[in-house]
């Protein structure tokens, strides 16, 4: 006997979006994501203030 699975349909908000970025936009997005990750690591005390500032300077 196969167990029933819950039927779940994605709402419009949950459906994947397909976004096309040019090379400049891709580079800027990558920089923003890196900075966000660095700030989150700092917030969680994985990076010191000096390390955070150094990484942010390198990526600006």
Secondary structure, 3 states (H helix, E strand, C coil): CCCCCCCCCCCCCCCCCCCCCCHHHHHHHHHHHHHHHHHHHHHCCCCCHHHHHHHHHHCC
